[in-house]
Amino acid sequence: MESFGVNVEGQGDTLRAIFLPFISISHLVPVVDIGRIFAMHGVDVTIITTPANAAVFQSSIDRDSSRGRSIRTHVVKFPQVAGLPEGMEIVNADTPKDMASKIMEGVYILEGQFQQLFREMKPDFIVTDMFYPWSVDTAAELGIPRLIYVGGTYFAHCAMDSLERFAPHTKVDSDDESFLLPGLPHKLEMTRWQIPERFKVENHEFSDLMKKVKESEKRSYGSVFKSFYALEGAYEDHYKATMGTKSWNVGPISSWVNQDDADKAGRGHANKEGQEEKGKEGLLTWLDSKKEDSVVYMCFGSMNKFSSAQLVEIAHALEDSGHDFIWVVKKIDEDEDEGVRGFLEEFEKRVQASNRGYLIWGWAPQLLILEHPATGAVVTHCGMNTVIESVDAGLPMVTWPLFAEQFFNEKLLVDVLKIGVPVGIKKWKHWSDFGDEIVKREDMVKAIALLMDSGEESLEMKKRVKALSVAAKKAIEVGGSSYNNLKDLIEELKSIKLQKDNRKVEAEA
């Protein structure tokens, strides 16, 4: 075990917190960012994780530490699991299904070690990912509050609660027939095709875990979300009323804590000396050469998986759209279709020669791209990190949900906020599958045109998202909704610590 960072001694009245993020990038990065925000506001923070996960965010912690913030990483060796290669500790799109289950096996083995660290470190409170439901019992044993980090939007969780309580999806005759989601602030319709598998399959393996997550949330001190009130306030209120538990919205978190270019460029990525710097410079030079709002940014997060046929359609659509573009392409595996690899390499050469497109293989410095004046719209899988970062940057979206709660997020963007255009994908799929739908190039071209051209609908959408961008920035300023939420939460936690300390003193007297 190792610990990195500055440990500030002799702070009797300082709140000490442990943050325990999950082992997938889309959960890891926001939990770490929230921990960093707490450290910005005087809380002593220790983030517990494993070596490969620590590598993703350690440079951010080092920078925070050098700024005098009391934050560090405590690294726990990932257990050896038969058949699991050393260093494979993160679940993403490249993780084979059988390896993902072995990684989860390692996470279960670590449970006892995490609990022991909580006992030894004696924090005043813990913030743990929703996928660690056991941590609510450990917090109860230690007599401290447990805050649960809930991924996704308030909206998505309200929609899923509606499905659980009213089961409207069981009252339609086919998978493509629309049904109303009862009990929500807006009148919204979905189909069975669009909802997660666990709602449709009896005794689904994920159902049991989600049930435990929900139970542990109800027994937690409260939940923490990365959204902000102006984005989905009606659903934040509905969620609190429905769950009957406390909840704090503390977003947009990425812009709150990643305020300089070094933070933005390195966020969520293990830095390989010099490589990123070189790649970043080339990308920013290319973006600097483009007109304002002229570039389409296409990215599908860390868990996307597309068939060769779909990749070919995407390439043609981007070229046919007539707009400059950045496309973040998942690295093509060695055993993947030789034909598509050759096709994409040729495509990259062609768009480089015409200066029309920029391909990024693997990871992208997303925050820098989104806030660049040349970027005009985003094509996204509707993962919550990208959604909030795009709104924060004032960019409308083409929505292309894939799995998890992403079809719900699409509903929020398209039907509630009216800042998104659907590409037309109809079916939810498992994260590790290609799915059987192919989005045609003409449908992509049409959706991109709707956002990038200067028609009335496009201008209205841009106006709405720019207003949300202004609200996002206000939320984290002194006196803003998220700022006040964080301040109130820290005050509550200090009050709990004080009461506990006073009881201890009285007991010893």
Protein Blocks (a to p, Z undefined) as FASTA:
>chain_A
ZZedjddehilkbccddddddfbfklmmmmmmmmmmmmmnopacdddddfklmmmmmmmm
mmmmmnopacddddddddddehiaghiabdcfklcfklmmmmmmmmmmmmmmmmmmmmmn
opabdcddfklmmlmmmmmmnopacddddehjfklmmmmmmmmmnommlmcfbfklccdd
ehiabdcdddfklpcfklmpghifklmmmmmmmmmmmmmnbdcdfbdfklmmmmmmmmmm
mnopacddfbdfklmmmmbfklmmmgopacdehklmmmmmmmmmmmmmpcehkaccddeb
jkbccdfklmmmmmmmmmmnopacddddddddfklcfklmmmmmmmmmmmmmnomaccde
hjadfklmmmpmklmbdcdehiaklmmmmmmnopacddddfbljllmmmmmmmmmnopac
cehiabdcdfkbgbjadcdfklmmmmmmmmmmccfklmmmmmmmmmmmmmmmmmmmghia
klmmmmmmmmmmmmmmmmmmmmmmmmmZZ
